[in-house]
Amino acid sequence: MVNKIHSPIVIALDYPNAEQAYDMAETLGAERCRVKIGKELFTRSGPAFVEKLVDKGFDVFLDLKYHDIPNTVAKACEAAADLGVWMINVHALGGRNMLLAAREAVDKSAHKPLLIAVTMLTSLSNEDLYAMGLHGSLEDNVLRLARLAKAAKLDGLVCSPFEVAPIREAVGEDLILVTPGIRPVDSAQDDQKRIMTPAEAMQAGSSYLVIGRPVTQAADPVAALTTIEQSLSV
């Protein structure tokens, strides 16, 4: 069994309402996993629900991917820090000044969540980048953004598990790497294009694994989580 303090598992509470999300969080337990709140749930349920989970002992990754002018992102990061969350993220594509503003905002907050940057969404392919006018491969763009985030002294990155090894080589071992696109053996790929199993991702060098539907939509979510934990303890 993976001890909670060492557990790399972050469960994505991708639900349309707070009741369903809270029921799942309670079912799994704060002692076994961290939780992620994304745009839909936050938009529908707001900061009060985030604070409720924090008060119940959950480490909350507030996954809102801030991407705006530096001052706006800084103010959003301050507000997120005030909620007591464990981790927040911004888009590295927002540029150097935006990343620096986010870093400064978190550093001056009473509560200092981990601040990480999204490189490229795991739903994107090389063809998608070409269509957007971005030059180079996915890996080229990811590494460029990874270096930018490290230079701004962010705590880590969100990246595909396939990009973990190249990122480690390019920017070193000190950054936290949070990897979505995690699917246990025999799980559906859904809308992710770059996926690995939990064990493969940890072996590649991931720090935390974001896992949603393979647990939250399982017939027995607790059993699904247990299976993942067991795969990581081998």
N, C-alpha and C positions, 0 to 999 in steps of 0.2 A: 504494500500500500504506500502511496506517495504521501508524505507528511505535508500538511497544508503550507507550513512555512517555507517548504522547499518546492511545493507544487508548481509546475509550469503551466497548468491548465487554466485558461480563461474562457468561461462559457459565455457565448454571445446570446444575450436575452433579446432576440429579435422578435418581439411580440408587438401587437398593435395596441395593447393596453397594459396598465400597471398591474391589474389583478392577475393576469396570466403570467406576467414576468415575475411577480413576487412569489406566486405559488411555485414556480419552477426553482427560483433561488432558494426558497425554504426547503423544497424537496431535496435539493442537492447539498445544501449546507455550506456556511461560510468557512467551516473547518476543512473543506475538501477542495474548494476551487475559488477563484476570483470570478468576477462577472464583468461583462461589457455592456454598456448602454449606448446604442447608436441613435441615429437621427430620428427615426420614426417614433420610437418609444419616448425619447426626450421631448420631441415636439408635442406629443399627445399628453404626456404625464408630467413634464416639467422638472424643475430643480427639486421640488418637494419629494419626489419619488427617489431621486438620487440620494438625498439626505436620509431618507428612510432606510435605504439599504446600507448606507455608511453607518448609521446608528445601530443597525443590527449586526455590525461586525464584518460586513463584506468589503473587500478591496474592490473598488469600482474603477474600471477603465472607462472614462468618458470619451467615447469615440465620435467626436463631432468634426474632426478634420478641418480646423479653422484655416481659412484661406481668404485673406482680405488685405486691406492696407495695414501697415504696421501698427498704427494706433488702435485700430478696431480690434485686431487680433490680440494685442496686449491687454486691452480691457476685457476681452472675452476670457483670456487665460487667468486674469485676476479673479473674475467671477467664478470660474471653474475651481480654482484653488480654494476659494472660500467655502465651497461645498464639501471639502474634506476628502476629495477623491484621491485614489491611489496614482492614477496616471491619466494624462490628457495628450492629445495629438494635434498637430498642425500639418499642412501640406508643404513639403519642401519646395514645391514649385512656386510658392509665394515669394521666394527670393531671400537673399541675405539679410536685408534690413528687417523684413518681417520676422525671420527666425531670431534675430538678435533682440527684437522688441519682445517677442514671446519669452525668451530666456530671461530678460531683465524683469519682466512682469512676475514670473514665477519666483525668481530669486528674492524679490522684495515682499513676497506674500508670507503671512504668518505660517500657513501650511504650504509645504512645497511638494506638489505632486511630481512624479516623473514626467518629463516633457520629451516626447518623441515625435519624429516626423515621418509622414507617409512619403514613400518614394513614388512607385507606380502601383496603381491598383492591381490586385491579382486577377481581376476580370479582363485585363487588357492583354492584347497580343501585339506582336511586331507590326502587323497590318494596321491595328488601331492607331499606333503611334505614327505610322506613315501618313494615315488619313488626317491626323491632327497637325501634320507639318513638323513633327519632331524628328530630328536627324539622328541616325545611329540606331543600334539595336536596343531592346529593352534593357539588357545588361549595361550598355553604355550609359543610358540615361539614369539608371538606378545608381551606378557608381558615381556619376557626376553629382547627383543629389545627395548621396551618402557623404561625400567629401564636404559638400556645402554645409550639411547638418552638423558634421563633426567640427568644422571650423567655427560654427556658431555655438559650440559647446552644449548641444542638446544631449540628452541622456541616452537616446537610442533612435531606432528606426522601426517602421513597419515595412516589411518586405516579404516577397515570396520566399518560401523555404528553399527554392532553387537558387536564390541570390545570396543566401547566407554565406556560403564559402567564399565567393568572390568579394563580398563586402568585408568579411573578416580579413581577407588578404589585402584589400585596398586601404582599410581604415583601422585595422587592429582589432584587438579582442575586448576593448573596454566598453564598447557600446552595447546596450541592450538591443536585442533583435526580436521583435514580436512578429510572429508569422501566422497570418490567416491562410486559407487554402489548405487546411488540414482535414484529411478524411481518413478515418480508420479503414482497414482492409474490408472490401466488399461494400463500402458506402457509396452512395450516388455522388457523382461529380457536381451536380447542380450547376450553378452559374460560374463556378471557378474554373479557370483554364490552366492554372499552374498549381498542382496539388502534390502533397506527400502524406504518408501515414505519420502519426505522432512519433513513433520510434525513429523513422527515417529523418524527420525534421530535427529531433533532438541530437541525433548522431551527426547531422550536418552542422550543428552549432547554434540552433535557435535557443533563445532564452525563455520565451513564453509562447504557448500555442493557443491560438484563438479557434475554438471549436463551437459550432452552433448546432445546426440541424441533426448531425449524427447523434447528438445527445438529446436535444430538446424535442425532437420529433420522433424519438425512439419509443417503442411500445413500453419499455421500462427504462426511463432515463437514468435511474440510479445504477442499474445493471450495465448500461452502456458506458457510464462514467467509470465504473469499476473495471470494465474490460480495458479501457484506455489506460487507467492507472497501472493495471497489471502489465500491459505491454511496455510501459516505461520503466518498470521495476526489474525487468529481466536483465 
